[in-house]
Amino acid sequence: MIEEIDNIKDAHITNAGISVENIDELNKNAWEIRRSDLRTSWKYANNTEQISIIKSYDRGLAESLRTQSYCLWRFGDYSLSLEKSTNALKLFQLLNDKRGEADTLNIIGAILFSYHGDHESRLRYNQMCLQLRIDIDDADGIAGSENHIGESFMDTGDFEEANKWFTKCLNNPNSTIPFLAWANHNIGIIFFRKKQFEDAIYTFYKSIRLSESVKYDLLSVSTHLYIAKALIESGMLSNQIDFHLHIALNTSFKSGIKEERSKIYLAFSEIEEKRGNFEKAYKWFKKHNTAHNELFNESNSRKISNAQIQFEIESARQEVEFERMKHSRLQELVNQINIQKNEIIQKNTALTDSINYAKRIQQAALTSVNSTYKCNPWQGK
């Protein structure tokens, strides 16, 4: 199957030779490698989307959109990620696929937080996701939701509640290595924010060992960066800092993770400034500034694009509403005409019945007179 993936990932997409089973396998592979190989996951999902559309295969389309929305979120393209995830959610709901629906709700919550800083919506979507996973007894998914809910509380500053959820995840026998790595990483962040740097570094190393054992590059970048920052904040200016920052930077380029890159450049600048290497510090800061501006400009472009999309959607909605109202008014007039027509028909029927009744009486009367005349022809002379 991997050979089949490699054969079609850059090829022209056609119907020939690609079965529904192939699409399912490709989508499964794309979803499974999303944490370790974001770029390849995106390529596979993008191709299965095209094939699924050609074959009118809803499940294949739903799963490809789900994976794409995850990758786009990690790439920082929140607008397109939200569009893809919304479409995936509708398809999963139509298919009554609770697992797919839960995964997509979780992604939407993350997008809303990353895009708008919407803590409340993120927590609500996390809780909806958890409930669905409980309903279908998705043990692995439940562990993931416990970690995600903890993150939502952590980012609002409720460290006590966050720790409860991270501990649930760590103690959950169904927690997979990626979720255990995330839970340790997040507990490390809490220590970091409380300025308990020694505990933070210790916990981050636990996370690194787990994430690197499954090649979870996305998490590794963030954890290496946090270790470097904790070392800087604790006053240790050793080469360990450079070691962790270089690993984070190289992995961010390999995985296409732009958001962390500007933070890595800034950390390099801070450490060189503390060492008194102001020229190096300035060079790193310029890189940070460039990367930050690129992200800012891309974000603005996406927001403008999203605003245009929303405008077009609203315009289309208003046009449909106008046509609906016009049709409704027309139908109302037709109904009134039909009522009047029925009333006329009823009146005509009643009038016709009355005329026919009168004719029958008249005919009966004439028949009676004629009969009497025949019996007594002299009557009336």
For each residue, the residues with C-beta under 8 A, 3 or more apart:
1: 4 5 25 26 29
2: 5 6 29
3: 6 7
4: 1 7 8 22 25 26
5: 1 2 8 9 26 29 44
6: 2 3 9
7: 3 4 11
8: 4 5 11 13 18 26 47
9: 5 6 40 43 44 47
10: 43
11: 7 8
12:
13: 8 47 50 51 54
14: 17 18 54
15: 18 51 54 55
16:
17: 14
18: 8 14 15 22 23 51 55
19: 22 23
20: 23 24 55 57 60
21: 24 25
22: 4 18 19 25 26
23: 18 19 20 26 27 48 51 52 55 57 60
24: 20 21 27 28 59 60 63
25: 1 4 21 22 28 29
26: 1 4 5 8 22 23 29 30 44 47 48
27: 23 24 30 31 44 45 48 60 63 64 67
28: 24 25 31 32 63
29: 1 2 5 25 26 32 33 44
30: 26 27 33 34 40 41 42 44 45 48 64 67
31: 27 28 34 41 45 63 66 67
32: 28 29
33: 29 30 36 37 40 41 44
34: 30 31 37 38 41 67 70 71
35: 38 178 214 216 217 218 219
36: 33 214 215 216 217
37: 33 34 40 41 215 217 255
38: 34 35 41 42 71 74 75 217 218 255 256 257
39: 42 43 255 256
40: 9 30 33 37 43 44
41: 30 31 33 34 37 38 44 45 67 70 71
42: 30 38 39 45 46 67 68 71 72 75
43: 9 10 39 40 46 47
44: 5 9 26 27 29 30 33 40 41 47 48 67
45: 27 30 31 41 42 48 49 63 64 65 67 68 71
46: 42 43 49 50 64 68
47: 8 9 13 26 43 44 50 51
48: 23 26 27 30 44 45 51 52 60 63 64
49: 45 46 52 53 61 64 65 68
50: 13 46 47 53 54
51: 13 15 18 23 47 48 54 55 57 60
52: 23 48 49 55 56 57 58 59 60 61 64
53: 49 50 56 61
54: 13 14 15 50 51
55: 15 18 20 23 51 52 60
56: 52 53
57: 20 23 51 52 60 61
58: 52 61 62 91 94 95
59: 24 52 62 63 91 95 97
60: 20 23 24 27 48 51 52 55 57 63 64
61: 49 52 53 57 58 64 65 91
62: 58 59 65 66 88 91 92 95 97 100
63: 24 27 28 31 45 48 59 60 66 67 88 100
64: 27 30 45 46 48 49 52 60 61 67 68
65: 45 49 61 62 68 69 84 85 87 88 91
66: 31 62 63 69 70 84 85 88 92 100 103 104 107
67: 27 30 31 34 41 42 44 45 63 64 70 71
68: 42 45 46 49 64 65 71 72 81 84
69: 65 66 72 73 81 82 84 85 88 104 107 111
70: 34 41 66 67 73 74 81 107
71: 34 38 41 42 45 67 68 74 75
72: 42 68 69 75 77 78 80 81 84
73: 69 70 76 77 78 81 85 107 110 111 114
74: 38 70 71 218 257
75: 38 42 71 72 81 256 257 258
76: 73 114 258 259 295 298 299
77: 72 73 80 81 302
78: 72 73 81 82 111 114 115 302
79: 82 83 115 302 303 305 306 309
80: 72 77 83 84 302
81: 68 69 70 72 73 75 77 78 84 85 107 111
82: 69 78 79 85 86 108 111 112 115
83: 79 80 86 87 309
84: 65 66 68 69 72 80 81 87 88
85: 65 66 69 73 81 82 88 89 104 107 108 111
86: 82 83 89 90 108
87: 65 83 84 90 91
88: 62 63 65 66 69 84 85 91 92 100 104
89: 85 86 92 93 101 104 105 108
90: 86 87 93 94
91: 58 59 61 62 65 87 88 94 95
92: 62 66 88 89 95 97 98 100 101 104
93: 89 90 96 97 101
94: 58 90 91
95: 58 59 62 91 92 100
96: 93
97: 59 62 92 93 100 101
98: 92 101 102 132 135 136
99: 102 103 132 133 136 138 141
100: 62 63 66 88 92 95 97 103 104
101: 89 92 93 97 98 104 105 132
102: 98 99 105 106 128 129 132 133 136 138 141 145
103: 66 99 100 106 107 129 141
104: 66 69 85 88 89 92 100 101 107 108
105: 89 101 102 108 109 125 128 129 132
106: 102 103 109 110 125 126 129 144 145 148
107: 66 69 70 73 81 85 103 104 110 111
108: 82 85 86 89 104 105 111 112 125
109: 105 106 112 113 121 122 123 124 125 126 129 148 152
110: 73 106 107 113 114 122 148
111: 69 73 78 81 82 85 107 108 114 115
112: 82 108 109 115 116 118 121 122 125
113: 109 110 116 117 118 119 121 122 152 155
114: 73 76 78 110 111
115: 78 79 82 111 112 118
116: 112 113 121
117: 113
118: 112 113 115 121 122
119: 113 122 123 152 155 156
120: 123 124
121: 109 112 113 116 118 124 125
122: 109 110 112 113 118 119 125 126 152 155
123: 109 119 120 126 127 149 152 153
124: 109 120 121 127 128
125: 105 106 108 109 112 121 122 128 129
126: 106 109 122 123 129 130 145 148 149 152
127: 123 124 130 131 149
128: 102 105 124 125 131 132
129: 102 103 105 106 109 125 126 132 133 141 145 148
130: 126 127 133 134 142 145 146 149
131: 127 128 134 135
132: 98 99 101 102 105 128 129 135 136 138
133: 99 102 129 130 136 138 141 142 145
134: 130 131 137 138 142
135: 98 131 132
136: 98 99 102 132 133
137: 134
138: 99 102 132 133 134 141 142
139: 142 143 174
140: 143 144 174 175 176 179
141: 99 102 103 129 133 138 144 145
142: 130 133 134 138 139 145 146 172 174
143: 139 140 146 147 169 172 174 175 176 179
144: 106 140 141 147 148 169 176 179
145: 102 106 126 129 130 133 141 142 148 149
146: 130 142 143 149 150 165 166 168 169 172
147: 143 144 150 151 165 166 169 179 182 183 186
148: 106 109 110 126 129 144 145 151 152
149: 123 126 127 130 145 146 152 153 165
150: 146 147 153 154 161 162 163 164 165 166 168 169 183 186
151: 147 148 154 155 162 186
152: 109 113 119 122 123 126 148 149 155 156
153: 123 149 150 156 158 159 161 162 165
154: 150 151 157 158 159 162 186 189 190
155: 113 119 122 151 152
156: 119 152 153
157: 154
158: 153 154 161 162
159: 153 154 162 163 190 193 194
160: 163 164
161: 150 153 158 164 165
162: 150 151 153 154 158 159 165 166 186 190
163: 150 159 160 166 167 187 190
164: 150 160 161 167 168
165: 146 147 149 150 153 161 162 168 169
166: 146 147 150 162 163 169 170 183 186 187
167: 163 164 170 171
168: 146 150 164 165 171 172
169: 143 144 146 147 150 165 166 172 175 179 180 182 183
170: 166 167 175 180 183 184
171: 167 168
172: 142 143 146 168 169 175 179
173:
174: 139 140 142 143
175: 140 143 169 170 172 179 180 183
176: 140 143 144 179 180
177: 180 181 210 211 213 214 216
178: 35 181 182 210 211 214 216 219
179: 140 143 144 147 169 172 175 176 182 183
180: 169 170 175 176 177 183 184 210
181: 177 178 184 185 207 210 211 214 216 219
182: 147 169 178 179 185 186 207 219
183: 147 150 166 169 170 175 179 180 186 187
184: 170 180 181 187 188 203 204 206 207 210
185: 181 182 188 189 203 204 207 211 219 222 223 226
186: 147 150 151 154 162 166 182 183 189 190
187: 163 166 183 184 190 191 203
188: 184 185 191 192 199 200 201 203 204 206 207 223 226
189: 154 185 186 192 193 200 226
190: 154 159 162 163 186 187 193 194
191: 187 188 194 196 197 199 200 203
192: 188 189 195 196 197 200 226 229 230 233
193: 159 189 190
194: 159 190 191
195: 192 233
196: 191 192 199 200
197: 191 192 200 201 230 231 233 234
198: 201 202 234
199: 188 191 196 202 203
200: 188 189 191 192 196 197 203 204 226 230
201: 188 197 198 204 205 227 230 231 234
202: 198 199 205 206
203: 184 185 187 188 191 199 200 206 207
204: 184 185 188 200 201 207 208 223 226 227 230
205: 201 202 208 209 227
206: 184 188 202 203 209 210
207: 181 182 184 185 188 203 204 210 211 219 223
208: 204 205 211 212 220 223 224 227
209: 205 206 212 213
210: 177 178 180 181 184 206 207 213 214 216
211: 177 178 181 185 207 208 214 216 219 220 223
212: 208 209 215 216 220
213: 177 209 210
214: 35 36 177 178 181 210 211
215: 36 37 212
216: 35 36 177 178 181 210 211 212 219 220
217: 35 36 37 38 220 221 251 254 255 257
218: 35 38 74 221 222 255 257
219: 35 178 181 182 185 207 211 216 222 223
220: 208 211 212 216 217 223 224 247 248 251
221: 217 218 224 225 248 251 252 255 257 260
222: 185 218 219 225 226 248 260
223: 185 188 204 207 208 211 219 220 226 227
224: 208 220 221 227 228 244 245 247 248 251
225: 221 222 228 229 244 245 248 260 263 264 267
226: 185 188 189 192 200 204 222 223 229 230
227: 201 204 205 208 223 224 230 231 240 244
228: 224 225 231 232 240 241 244 245 248 267 271
229: 192 225 226 232 233 267
230: 192 197 200 201 204 226 227 233 234
231: 197 201 227 228 234 236 238 240 241 244
232: 228 229 236 237 241 267 270 271 274
233: 192 195 197 229 230
234: 197 198 201 230 231
235:
236: 231 232 240 241
237: 232 241 271 274 275
238: 231 241
239: 242 243
240: 227 228 231 236 243 244
241: 228 231 232 236 237 238 244 245 267 271
242: 239 245 246 271
243: 239 240 246 247
244: 224 225 227 228 231 240 241 247 248
245: 224 225 228 241 242 248 249 264 267 268 271
246: 242 243 249 250
247: 220 224 243 244 250 251
248: 220 221 222 224 225 228 244 245 251 252 260 264
249: 245 246 252 253 261 264 265
250: 246 247 253 254
251: 217 220 221 224 247 248 254 255 257
252: 221 248 249 255 256 257 258 260 261 264
253: 249 250 256 261
254: 217 250 251
255: 37 38 39 217 218 221 251 252
256: 38 39 75 252 253
257: 38 74 75 217 218 221 251 252 260 261
258: 75 76 252 261 262 291 294 295
259: 76 262 263 295
260: 221 222 225 248 252 257 263 264
261: 249 252 253 257 258 264 265 291
262: 258 259 265 266 288 291 292 295
263: 225 259 260 266 267 288
264: 225 245 248 249 252 260 261 267 268
265: 249 261 262 268 269 284 285 287 288 291
266: 262 263 269 270 284 285 288
267: 225 228 229 232 241 245 263 264 270 271
268: 245 264 265 271 272 284 287 288
269: 265 266 272 273 281 282 284 285 288
270: 232 266 267 273 274 281
271: 228 232 237 241 242 245 267 268 274 275
272: 268 269 275 277 278 280 281 284
273: 269 270 276 277 278 281
274: 232 237 270 271
275: 237 271 272
276: 273
277: 272 273 280 281
278: 272 273 281 282
279: 282 283
280: 272 277 283 284
281: 269 270 272 273 277 278 284 285
282: 269 278 279 285 286
283: 279 280 286 287
284: 265 266 268 269 272 280 281 287 288
285: 265 266 269 281 282 288 289
286: 282 283 289 290
287: 265 268 283 284 290 291
288: 262 263 265 266 268 269 284 285 291 292
289: 285 286 292 293
290: 286 287 293 294
291: 258 261 262 265 287 288 294 295
292: 262 288 289 295 296
293: 289 290 296 297
294: 258 290 291 297 298
295: 76 258 259 262 291 292 298 299
296: 292 293 299 300
297: 293 294 300 301
298: 76 294 295 301 302
299: 76 295 296 302 303
300: 296 297 303 304
301: 297 298 304 305
302: 77 78 79 80 298 299 305 306
303: 79 299 300 306 307
304: 300 301 307 308
305: 79 301 302 308 309
306: 79 302 303 309 310
307: 303 304 310 311
308: 304 305 311 312
309: 79 83 305 306 312 313
310: 306 307 313 314
311: 307 308 314 315
312: 308 309 315 316
313: 309 310 316 317
314: 310 311 317 318
315: 311 312 318 319
316: 312 313 319 320
317: 313 314 320 321
318: 314 315 321 322
319: 315 316 322 323
320: 316 317 323 324
321: 317 318 324 325
322: 318 319 325 326
323: 319 320 326 327
324: 320 321 327 328
325: 321 322 328 329
326: 322 323 329 330
327: 323 324 330 331
328: 324 325 331 332
329: 325 326 332 333
330: 326 327 333 334
331: 327 328 334 335
332: 328 329 335 336
333: 329 330 336 337
334: 330 331 337 338
335: 331 332 338 339
336: 332 333 339 340
337: 333 334 340 341
338: 334 335 341 342
339: 335 336 342 343
340: 336 337 343 344
341: 337 338 344 345
342: 338 339 345 346
343: 339 340 346 347
344: 340 341 347 348
345: 341 342 348 349
346: 342 343 349 350
347: 343 344 350 351
348: 344 345 351 352
349: 345 346 352 353
350: 346 347 353 354
351: 347 348 354 355
352: 348 349 355 356
353: 349 350 356 357
354: 350 351 357 358
355: 351 352 358 359
356: 352 353 359 360
357: 353 354 360 361
358: 354 355 361 362
359: 355 356 362 363
360: 356 357 363 364
361: 357 358 364 365
362: 358 359 365 366
363: 359 360 366 367
364: 360 361 367 368
365: 361 362 368 369
366: 362 363 369 370
367: 363 364 370 371
368: 364 365 371 372
369: 365 366 372 373
370: 366 367 373 374
371: 367 368 374 375
372: 368 369 375 376 379
373: 369 370 376 377 379 380
374: 370 371 377
375: 371 372
376: 372 373 379
377: 373 374
378: 381
379: 372 373 376
380: 373
381: 378
